[in-house]
Every structure is written in structure tokens, then in C-alpha cells.
Amino acid sequence: MLGRMRLSDKLTLRDLEIRNRIWLPPMCQYQASGRDGIPRSWHMVHYGARAAGGFGLIIAEASGVVPEGRISPFCAGIWSDEHAKAWAPIVEFVHEMGAAMGIQLGHAGRKASTYPMLPDNKGRGTVPPEEGGWETLGPSAIAADGQAVPRAMTLEEVRAVPGEFAQAAKHAVDAGFDLVEIHGAHGYLLHQFLSPMSNERDDEYGGDFDGRTRLLREVVDAVRAAIPEGMPLLVRLSATDWVEPDGWRAEDSERLAPLLAEAGVDLIDVSTGGNVPADIPAAPGYQVDFARRVREASGLPTAAVGMLVDATQTQAILDREEADAVLIGRAALRNAEWAIDALRELGVAPEELPYPDSYFRGWDRAALQE
């Protein structure tokens, strides 16, 4: 890009223009109270508030492409017409607030059927069938830390996954979402196939780099073919397992990213970890350099995430051209208007802030008169 990127700048991906570069990442809400994956009023309020709070793009939480793909029995889904109809009014309201909205398509694999990460939960173990859980699947019969051993998927089951993602993507289009993101991170199914620490298959979906990346590449191809040409496609990657040399490494992500670009991916959302226990040096901005490396390797725009907490820090990421957008997670849970506050702090004129009209009396009148 020419010139200095600003958080307030629009970003265009294919036919979609996003009003700024402050985005809400997918975060599990565990509010599909009917255990059917159907979003509820909570989702309208949660996502609607952040859209009203100035975020440019809202990405809905990881939503199961099949029932057994949900992270927990209380997670959202997008595998049927009923789900599309339930998501549609939420998407419509986000659009009314001036934001774009995407949805993360996910399959949790061996990390499915877990207890929700809520204050009164029973831990992070696997919910047994007698409590409403289900048998989990994975590339190999290797358990995630603290969870049940999954059943290794048959070749037929693996080959069915791209079609499951594609069908879910079609439902997302029907719901009115502006983009879809494929979840290839945080130790969920597609990441499980990428990492040699969770994939010991000896067929075409295991072994070397080409084998372990095959399923993700096939999912990308299937989803790209299922959505309109002008609709952006994002992929979320864990750039590293943080386990050297045995895990998925940053060098692997740099090798994979250009292949995703060639397949029609428009932006890579760069995170790290989540597949196996690791010593992760968590600190403000600790994942940003991985977004830079993927950006340089692929030529694609990237979004950075991970302990991004204030306007100065996030604007500096764009100043250094390490990423093209920032994803504000936990800070946005604390403050639904984080985006507006950050843009104000960076000097955006009050009349240019993305306030809903009904809130105009809350503007800084002194600043408006300057």
C-alpha cells in the first residue's frame, strides 16, 4: 500500500469495503442455549453492540459446519437453513450500524464436545455423551491435553470435510454475511492436520508438508468455489505451535501462505498456538511479528491479534507495515466502544467517528466546536 496506513482507513477486499481496520475477532460465546447451534438474542446484542461501537468488521464466533464440529454443546452452528435464518437478522442489524460481518467456519475435531469456558464450568475436559456430548474425531487417535482420545477419521470422513465447509459457506451467503473465514488455527481440526504433533496418518493427508496441508487446501478450494467471486475469503492460522522442531513452525506457515493466496484467499488472520501444551511468551503484541512474516511471504494482507490493548500500540503495527488490520478481542469484551475510543484518541474528528446517530448527544461537544 502507498502511504501511511491508519486505523481509520477503509480496507477493500474484493467487492467488500470495510469502514476501518479495527475488527472484532471470533470469540466463543457459549450462548446457543438450546444446544442446537442456533444463535439467540445474546448474539444480536453482543455483535450489535460492537458494530454500534465502531468496529469495522465483526467476525462471528467459530460456528460448527456440522453438529459434531462445535467446540462445545453451547456453541453456534451454520450447518442448516435454520441456522442461516437465525443469523440473518443479526447480520442485518450489524449492517444497519455501518459495519461488515463475517463468520468463522469451524470444525473442532479432537477439541470438540468440551465444557464451555465459563466461570461455573467443569473444566476444559470432554463432555461425555450422557451429558449431551459426543464422540470426537481427529486425524489420529491422539488426545488433546486433558481431553478424550478421539477416533481417527476414516479416509472417507476426511474427504467429506471440504464439502461440509462448502455447504456451511453457502448457508453463510444465504444469511447475508459479507465474508467467511476458515478456522485453521488454535488446535482445531484443520490445524490438527497441519501439525505433525497431532497428525500421524500414513495416507495422503499425513506425512510430509504436502500431505498435512492437503485438507486445508482442499477446504479453501471448496469454499472459494461455493461463495460469490466478489466475496472475500479469510483463513485463520496458528503460525506456530511454539514447539521446535517437532510442531508446526513459522517456516511452515510462510511456505503455506503463498499457496493460500494462489487458491483465492484474500487475507490471513494470524494467531499462534492452541494445539499442544507449549511455553508461549505471551506479552502485548507477542504474535504481531508472525503476521508480518506471513504478510511478506504471501503478499496477502494480514490481520494481527493477541494482547492488543490500546490505540497507540495498534496504530504502530500499521505504521511498521506488520499487518493491515488489528483484531481486538478481550479488550472489546470489556469495552464495546473500543474502536470509537481508539479512533478518538488518534485524533479522528468527532463528526467522523462511527457513532450511531441516536448517540450524537454523547459526542464531545467542545471538540465539535473547535
N, C-alpha and C positions, 0 to 999 in steps of 0.2 A: 504494500500500500504506500502511496505517496503522502508525505507529511505526517505530522504527529497524530496518532490515534488518541481519541478522547473517549472516556466512558459514556459521554452523552451522544457520541456519533451513532448514526444508523449503521446497520450492517445488513448487506443484502446477500442472501444465499438462494441461488436460482431465482424463482419468482417471488420469494418472500423478503420483504423489507422489515427488519426488526428495529424498533424505535431507539434502542440504546444497547449498550454492551454489558449491562448488569442483568444477569439471568438467575433464575431460581432453579437449582438442580433437582433431580428426582430424590425424594426422601420418603421412606415408608411412613405411612400414617396409621396403619392397622385399624382402619375405621370402616371397613366393609363388614358391618356388624352381622349381616345375615350369613356370613361365611360362604357367600356366593360370588364374591368378587365385584359386586355391584357398588359403584360409588354412591355416597349418600350426601345429605345436606352438609356434613362436615367438609367434604371436598369442595363444595360450592363456596363455602365461607373461607376455607383455608387458601385455596388458589385465587379466589376472587379478591381477597384482601391484599395479596401480594401484587396482583395486577393493578388494583387501585393504588397500591403503594409505590408504583412507578417502575417495577421491573419490566424490562423489555421483552423477555421470553420467560414463560412459565413452562417447565417440563414436569409433567405429572409423574408420580412415583412409578417404580418398576411394577408393571402390570402383567400378570401371567398370560402367556399366549395359549396356555392350556391350563385346566384346573390344577394339575399336579405340578405346574411350573411356579406357583405362587410361593413366596418366601414364607408366609405364614397363612393359616386359615382365614385371617382377617385382612389379607392384602387384596388389592384391587386386581381386576382382570380386564381383558379386552378380547375374549375368545368367541363372542357371540353377538348377534344383532341386538340382544337385550342390553349388553354392556355398552354398545355404541349409542343406543338410545339414551342410556343413563348419563353417559359422558357429554352428550351433545349440548344440553343447556348450560353445563359448566363451561364448556369451550365458548359458547355464545356470550356468556357474561364476561369472560376474560377478554374477548374481542371488544365488547362494549366499553371496557376500561382502557382500550388502546394497546393492549399487549398481544403478542403472539403466543400460541400454546402448542406444545408438542407433548408426546407421550413416550415413555421409555418402555420398549417391548422386552420382556424378560422371561427367562426360564431359570429357576434357581438350582435345578439339578440336585446334587447331593446336599445342598444347603436349603432345600425346600422343607415345608412342613415343620417350621420352627415355632417356638413360643414367641409371641410378639415382644419387641424390645420396649416394654412399658414399665413404669415403676412397680406395678404389682405382678409382674410376670414370674414365671417359674424358672427363669434362666434362659439360656440360649440352646438348650437341647432340642431334640426332635420330638414333636408331638406324636404320640402313638395313635394308631387307628381308632382305638377305643375312646380316645378323647377328641376325635374329629380330624386326626392327621392322616397320613397316607405313606405308602412305601415310596422311598426316594430312589432316584436314578442318577447314574453318573457314567462317565466314560469308562471307569474301572471301579472295582469293589474296594475303594479306599475311602475311609470316612473322613469328613471334615472334622476339625478339632472339636471334641465334645458332642458329636452328633452320631446318629446311627450309620452303620455301614450301608451304603447304597447298593442297589442291584446294578451290575454292569449292564449297560444298554446293549441290546442286540443290534446287529448291523441294520436291520430293517427299521428299528426305532430311531437310530441316528439319522438314517436317510430321510425320515419323516419330518425331522426338525425344521429344515428350511421352509417346507410347506406350511408348517404351523405358524412360523413367524410371518410368512407372506399373508396368510389368511387373517391374522391379527392386524397386520398393517392395513388390509382392506377395510376392516372394521374401524380402524382409526381414521381412515379417509372419510368413511361414512359419518363418523361422529363430528367431522369438521376440523380435526386437528390440522395445524399448519405444517408440521413435520413429525417425523418419527425418529427415535433414537434406539439403536440396538444395544442392549446391555451385554458388553463383552468384558466386564470388569468385576472386581470385588469377590472373586471366588465363586461366581455363579456359573451356570452350565457351560457357556461358551468359553469363559476363562478357564474352567476346569479342563477343557480340551486343549487349550493353548499350553498349559503348564505341564512339564514332564513330571512334576511332583504329584499330580492328580490323574495323569493320563499315561497308562501303561499298556495301551492297546497295541496289538500287532497287526491290525488291518490298515486300510488306507486312511483311517482317522487317527492314527497314532504314529509313534516312532519319531521321524525327523521333523524338521520345521514345516515342510510342506504338508505332511500328514496331520500334524497337530493344529495347523491353521486352516485346514480344509473346511471344517464345519462352519467356522465363522465366515470364511469367504463365500461358501455356498449360501449361507443365510443372507449375506449382503446382496448377492446376485438375485436371490429370490424376492427380497423385499424391494430392491430397486425396480424390479420388473413389475411389482404389484402396485406401486404407487405412481401418481402422475409424474410426468417428466419434470414439471416445474416445482415439485415438492422436494424440499431438502431432506437428505438422509444423513443422520449423525451416528457415530459409533462411540460408545464409552469404552475406553481401555484402561486397565490397570497396567501402567507402563513397566512395572517391575513387581516381582513377588517379594523383593527385598531379601532374597536368599541366593547368594552367589556360591558356586556357579551352577547349582542344581535346579534353580527355579526358572521361571520366565524372567528374562532380563531386559533392561532398557535397549540393548542392542537388538533384541528380537523385535521390540516394538518399532524401532527405527527401520527394520527390514520389512515389517508388515505394513506400516503406514502407506508407503507408495503403492502397494498392491490394493489397498482400500481406496486410495484416490483413483486408481485406474478403473476400479469397479463401480465408481459413481458415488462414493461417499463425499459429502460436502464439508464436513467439519468433524474433528476428533476431539472429544471431551476427555481430557487426560487426568486420570486419577492413578492410584497405586494400591498394591496390597490386597488383602482380603481373602486370599486363597489358602494360605497356610500360616501358622504362627511365625512371626518374624520380629526382629528387633528394628522397629521403624523409628527413625529420628524425627518424630513429629515436632514441628515448630511452625510459627507463622510463615506461610508460603513455601513449606518444605517440598511441595510437589511441582512448583512452578517450572523448575528447570527441565523437568520431563516434558512439559507442554512445549517448551522451546525446542527441545531435541526432536520431538515428533513433528513439529511445525517445519523445522529446517529439513528434516529427512523426506517429508512428503510433499512440501509445497502447499499443503492444505492449511486453512485457518484452524486454530485450536482454541479451546476454552480451558482456563486454568481453574483449579478448585483446591480447597484444603487449607483451613485456618486463615482464610482471607477475612479480615475484620474491619478495615477502615478505608476511607476514600483515598487517602494518600498512598497507602500500600498498593491498592488495586490499580490506581492510575499509573503508578510506577511500572507495573507489569506491562501495561500497554506502551508506556514510554520506551521501555527497553526492547519492545517488539518480541516479548517472550510468548505472548498469546494475543488473541484478537477479541476475547471476551472473558469475563470473570463470572464464576458461579458462586453465589453467596448462599451457603447452607444454614449452618446453625445460627449465624448472626441474623438471618432472615426469620428464623423461628422466634427469636427474641424481639425482633422489630420488623413488622410487616411493611413499614415505610423506609426500610434501609436504603433503597435506591434513591428515593426523593431526598433523604437526608444527605447522602453522599454527593449527589449532584449539586445540592445547595452549597455544601462545604467546598466544592471545587469551583464555585463561582458562577454556576448556571443561573441566569436571571430568573427571579421568582415567576414571572409570567410565562417562562418557557419550561418550567418544571411540570412533570406529568401528573399534576393534581386532578382528581375528578372535579368537575365543575361545582358539585354540591359542597365541596370543601373550601371554596375560594376565600371564605372569611377566616380560614386558618393560615392564610399566607402572611408573610412578614410585610406588613403594610409600610413600615419605614423603608424597607428595601425597595418596595414597589415605587415609592415616591422619589427615590434618588435619581 
